[in-house]
Amino acid sequence: MDVKVKHRIWIEVNGESIIGPGGYDILSAIDRTGSLSRAARELGMSYRFLWNYIDKMEKRLGFPVINGWRGGARKGGARLTDKGKQLLLIYGEIMSDMAKLTPKWEDAVKRFLSAHES
């Protein structure tokens, strides 16, 4: 019997979503690539979508999660602020904890269903 327990976790502040799986992917890609445009390309999203997502996140949090710069010798880029890195770490740990719990609950559901087979 193939049983899966699925979950989707996001963090809300004052009833407004701050970060979920997509936001985690966005912050991770920015952290990896050092650029909003490269992160957008890697994720198959538009630069505008990423920028708006980050802007909304920062307004809801009340602090920046990325620092960006334009032009010059470095040709622009973006990096996570310390608070952005902490948010990424916390969300990643929440997801890791949930992944560790999932097999336990899948086993519980399997036992329940096995006990009630006709």
C-alpha positions in Angstrom: 0.0 0.0 0.0 1.5 3.3 -1.1 0.6 6.0 1.5 2.0 9.5 1.4 1.6 12.2 4.0 1.9 15.6 2.2 2.4 19.0 3.8 3.0 22.5 2.7 4.5 24.9 5.3 4.7 28.6 5.1 5.4 31.4 7.7 2.8 34.1 8.2 3.2 37.3 10.1 0.0 39.1 11.1 -2.0 36.8 8.8 0.2 37.6 5.7 2.4 35.0 4.1 6.1 35.8 4.4 7.9 32.7 3.0 6.8 29.3 1.7 8.5 26.7 -0.6 8.6 29.2 -3.5 10.1 31.9 -1.4 12.7 29.5 0.0 13.6 28.6 -3.6 13.9 32.2 -4.5 16.1 33.2 -1.5 18.2 30.1 -2.0 18.8 30.9 -5.7 19.7 34.5 -4.9 22.1 33.3 -2.3 23.7 30.7 -4.7 23.9 33.0 -7.8 24.5 36.4 -6.2 22.0 37.9 -8.6 18.3 38.4 -9.0 18.4 38.1 -12.8 20.5 34.8 -12.6 18.2 33.5 -9.9 15.1 34.3 -12.0 16.7 32.5 -15.1 17.6 29.5 -12.9 14.1 29.2 -11.5 12.3 29.9 -14.9 10.7 33.1 -13.4 10.7 36.7 -14.5 13.0 39.2 -12.9 10.0 41.4 -12.2 8.2 38.5 -10.4 11.2 37.9 -8.1 11.7 41.6 -7.5 8.0 42.0 -6.5 8.1 38.9 -4.3 11.1 40.1 -2.4 9.7 43.6 -2.1 6.4 42.3 -0.7 8.3 40.0 1.7 10.5 42.9 2.9 7.5 45.2 3.4 5.7 42.6 5.5 8.8 41.9 7.6 9.8 45.5 8.0 13.4 44.9 7.1 15.5 44.0 4.0 16.3 40.4 3.1 18.6 41.2 0.2 21.1 43.9 -0.6 21.4 44.7 -4.3 23.6 46.9 -6.5 23.5 48.0 -10.1 26.1 48.5 -12.7 29.8 49.3 -12.1 32.7 46.9 -12.5 30.7 44.1 -10.8 27.8 44.6 -13.2 25.2 44.5 -10.4 24.2 41.7 -8.1 22.3 40.8 -5.0 23.1 39.1 -1.7 21.1 38.1 1.3 21.3 40.2 4.3 22.1 38.6 7.6 18.4 38.6 8.4 17.7 37.1 5.0 20.2 34.3 5.7 18.6 33.7 9.1 15.1 33.5 7.5 16.4 31.0 4.9 18.0 28.9 7.6 15.0 28.9 9.9 12.6 27.9 7.1 15.0 25.2 5.9 15.2 23.8 9.4 11.4 23.8 9.7 11.2 21.8 6.4 13.9 19.4 7.5 12.1 18.7 10.8 8.8 18.1 8.9 10.6 15.7 6.5 11.9 13.7 9.5 8.3 13.4 10.9 6.6 12.4 7.7 7.7 8.7 7.7 6.4 8.3 11.2 2.9 9.6 10.2 2.9 7.6 7.0 3.6 4.4 9.0 0.7 5.4 11.4 -1.7 5.8 8.5 -0.6 2.5 7.0 -1.2 0.7 10.3 -4.6 2.3 10.6 -5.6 1.3 7.1 -4.2 -2.2 7.5 -6.2 -2.7 10.7 -9.4 -1.6 8.9 -9.1 -3.6 5.6 -12.1 -5.6 4.7 
